[in-house]
């Protein structure tokens, strides 16, 4: 299966930069999730790889071969959208064989391909069913089998699980990844769902305003974000702004109200303006009043196994903490609490000339 490389891809729609000097490399057989907010340029990137959208400038390579001007049908790349686009008047078998039929494959090749594809997606017993008779998961698997039956070597998935109910969506995450990996097919999966990206991807590429902000394994991107945007988009974070007052093994930061917090090691200088980011799951709240910050519980949100406790801190805003549901009775709206965290779990980000609001804004 091919490696894919995008070099300097630019694409504008009026004043909107859908791709702004976009650079991306995908390894042979890799499963990459392209993660970002609506309008970040995710679908544009897929369409350019598929050959359905022509870039204004830049190059697309498959295994070091420039395919920028190659017709979509010659790329062996298939784009599967969330709507699945099955032919409603065709059975599962007829949908799967659509590609081989229009390419005039031999009868033997078609029969073999159909049997292999139906077995692969576990739909052998539903081969005579029509799309309206299938569940959402079965429709997705039918669309996938149709795509693979055409000999695709690159699978491009545009929010493929978005239209499904939550329970089925979670189940199909594992099925879809397992199927792609068993085939060794190079896969780029577009999503705005961080949980989906974390459990499915070999690597995650976070995109914003047509540019890749960070790419790495799920653990790397989640635990070591390189910007406030990545830290907040991939796992909600709390932020504390101030100036660096101490750097030696750990970093201390003081805000304009004289409050000082500690964070991990960072390549910053004393006096530099920074933001400290702490994942919600790493933020601890107690009633001991000996943490970095103090505030009032504003609300509690029950989400099954966890409870989110939002604390309003004077002059700073809302800080959130995630605690096990078993501790939900410890805190009530109006309680005075203390906010704490382990310094090594807090990341320091240089702000330079940008405000924190600019860094976090989702366009």
N, C-alpha and C positions, 0 to 999 in steps of 0.2 A: 504494500500500500504506500502511496506517496507521502513524502514530507511536503508541507505547505509553508510558503514564506511570502509575506506581504512586505513590500519595501516602499516606503514613502507614499502610501496611498492617500490621495486627496479626493474628496467629493463634496461639492457644494449644491445645495438647493436654495437658490436665492442668497439670503444672508446667513443661512444655516450651514454650519460645517458638520456634515455627517461623518466625514473622515478627514482628519487633520494631521497629515504626515504620519499615518497609521503604520506601525511596525509590529509584525507578529510572526513567530515561527512555531510550527506545530510538527512534532516528531512523527515518524512512521508508526501507525497503530496507536497513537496517543488519544486519550479522551480529554479534551480541553473544554472547560466551561467559560464562556465569555459573559461576564457578569457586570451589570450596570443598570442605572435607572432608565426609565422610558426616555427616548430621544437621545441616548448616549451614542448611537451609531452601531448598535449590535447587528440589527437586521441588514443594514447597508453593507457591513463587512461580509456577512454571509452571502448576500446577493452578488457582491463583487467576486468572491471566491467561486461561486457557482457559474459566473459568466452572465448573469441576468441583468446586472448593472455595470455600466462601463465607468471606470474611474476617470476623473479629470486628469490625473497624473499618477505616476507610480507604477509598480510592476507586481504581478502575481506569478509565483513560481510553484510548479509541482516537480519535485525531485530535480531542482536546478534547471528545469525547462521553463522558459518564459511562455505562460499561457494567457497573458493579458488579452490578446486579441483572438484567442481560440473560441470557437463556438461552444455554447453550453453542452451540447450533446456529445462533444468530443472530449470533454474533461473527465468523464466518469465520476462526476460529483453530483449528488442529488440533494435537493433542498426539501426538507419535510417540515411543513408548517403545522401550527396548532390545530388548524381546521381539518387536516388529513387529506382533504380534497379527493375523497373516494368517489367513484362513479356510482351514483345511487341505483342505476338500472342494471348494474353488473353484480354478479355474485362475488364472494371472496376469491374464488379461483380465477374468475375472469378479470378481476382487478389486478391480481398478482401477475397474471400472464399478459397484461396490457403491453408492457415493454417488449417482451420476447415476440409477441404477435406482430407488432408493427415493424419489428426488425427481421421478420420472416425467418425465425429460427426453425430448425427442423422439428418435426413432431416428437422425435425421441428426446431432443434437448429440452423441449417445452415440458414434457411429462416429467422428466427427471428434475428439472428446476422447480416445478410446482410442488412435487412431493417433498423436495428438500426444504423449500421455503415454508410450507405449511407445517412441516415437522419442527422446523426451527422456532417458529413463533407459536407452536402448540394450537394450531387451528385446523388440523386435519379433519376433525369431525364437523367443522362448520364451513367447509369449502363451498357448500351450496347456499349458504345464507346470504342475504342482502345486507348492506350496511345498516339500514334502519332496524334490522333484527339483532344487531350486535351491541354489546356494551361499549362504553367509551374506551376501555382498555383493549377490547378486541378490535375496535376500529383502528386504534393506534398501531396495533401489531400487524393488521392487514396493510396499512399504509407503509409500514416499515418493510414488510415482506415484498410489497410491490416495488419499493425503491431498490431493495437488494437484488431482486430478480433481474433487474436490468443490467447487472454487472457493475454496480457502483463500487468505487474504491474509496470514495470520500463521502461521509455522511454529515450533512449540515442540518441541524435541528433548531428550528426557531420556536422557542417556548412550547415544546411538544407536549408538556404535561399540564399546561395552564388551564385548559378547559375541563379537566377532570376533577371529581370530588376529592377532598383531602385524603381520605383513606386509600383510594385507588392510586392517587398521585404518589403517595409514599411507597406503595407496593411496587409500582412500575419504575420507580427510580432504580431499584436494584435489578429488575428484569432488563431494562433498557441498557444499562451499563454492562451487565453480564453478557448480553447478546452481542453488543459491539466489540467487547474484548475477546469473546470466543471466536469472532470472525477476523479479528486483527485489523478491523477497518479504522481508518483515521477519522476521528469524529470531533466536530466542533458544535457545542451545544450552547445556544443562547438562552439566558434566563435572567430574571431580575430577582429570583428567589435565592437568598444566600444559603439557606439550609439545603436546597437542591444542589447547589454548586459544591458545598462542602462534602456531601456524601457521595457525589458522582464523579468528580473530576480527578484526573491525575494531576493536573495543574489548573489553577484559576487565573484568568486574565481579567483584571478589573478595568473597565473602560469608562471614560468620562469625556464628553465633548469631542468624540471622535479620536481620542488618544488612549493608548494603554497606559494606565497609571502605575500598575504593578502586576507582575506575573510570578507565580511560584506555586508550590504545593499548597493544598488547603491549610496545613499547619503553619507554613511560612507566612502566608498572607494574613491569616487570622491572628497569629501570635506576634508577628513582626511587621505590622503595617508601616508603610513609608510616609504616609500623610494622614492628616485628620480625616479626610474624605474616606480613604480606604478603611481606617479604623472604625468609622461610624457606619459605613455602608455594609461592611462584613462583620457584623456583630456590634450592636449598639454600644456606644461609649459615652462616658461623662468627660467633661473637659474643664480644666482649671487654667486660666491665663495669668501670666505674670512675668517677672524678670528673674533670671538665674542669679542666685546669691552664693552658690557653693557647688563646686565640681571636684569630686575626689572619691571615686568608687561608686558614688551615687550622686544624684543631682537634686539640689534644693531650689525651689522656686517660690517667690513671694509676690503676692498681688498688691494692688494699691491700698487695700485695707489692712495690710500688715500680716495677713494670714500666710503661713509657710507650709508647703507640702513637700514630700520627698518622692523621687522617681528613680528609675534605673540609670545606669551609665549612659551618657550621651556625649556626642561630639559637639559641645556648645561651650560658649565662653561666659564668664561672669558678666552680668549686665545685659545679656542678650534677651530679647523678647521671645517667649516660647509659649506653647500650650502643652499641658500634661494631659494625656488621654488614659482613661482607666475603663476597661471593659465593664459593662454592667454586672456581669457575673463575677468580677473580681472586686467589686465594691461591697464593703461590709458595713452594716449598720448595727449599732448597739445603743443601749440606754446608759452607758457608763460615762459618756461625755469626756472621753480622753482621746478622741480621734483628731484627724486634721481639721475637720469642719463640723459645724453644728447646724441643725435645721429642724424644721417641723414637718412631720408626716402629712403630706397633702392628700394622698390617695393610695389605695392598695388595689391591685388588679390580679385576680385569680386566673391562672392559665394552666389548669390541670396539675401537673407535677410541681410547678413553680408558682410563686407569687411575686409580682413586681411591686416594690414599694417605692413610691416617688416622694422625695424629700425636697422641700423648698428651702434653699439657703439664702439668707439675706444678702443682697448685692451680687449674687452669683447666679441664681436661677435654680432650675430643677436638677437634682441628682437622683439617679435611679439605682436600685439594687435588686438583684434577683436572689430570692431565698427559697429553700424547699417549702412545699405546701404545708408540711408538718409544723413549720414555725410561724404560720400565718397569724396565729392568735397572739403572738408576742407584741404586735404593733397595731395601733389604731390611729385613725385620722386625728391630728392634733397633738400626738406625742412628740416630746422633744427628744431628739436622737443625735448620735454622733456618727460621723462618716469616716471610715478608715480604709486602708488598703496596704498591701505589701509593696514596698518601693519597687521591687524587681518586676512587679506586674503592671507598673505604670510606664508609659512611653512618652518621651519628650520629642516634640515637633517644633522645628524652627518656623516662625511665622514670617520672618523677613518683612516684605512690604505688603503682604496680604493680611486681611483680617481673618479671624477664625470663622466668622459668618460666611465670608467668600469661600473659604476652604471647604465648608460643610454644605454649601448650597447645592441642592439637587435641581438642576434646570428642568 
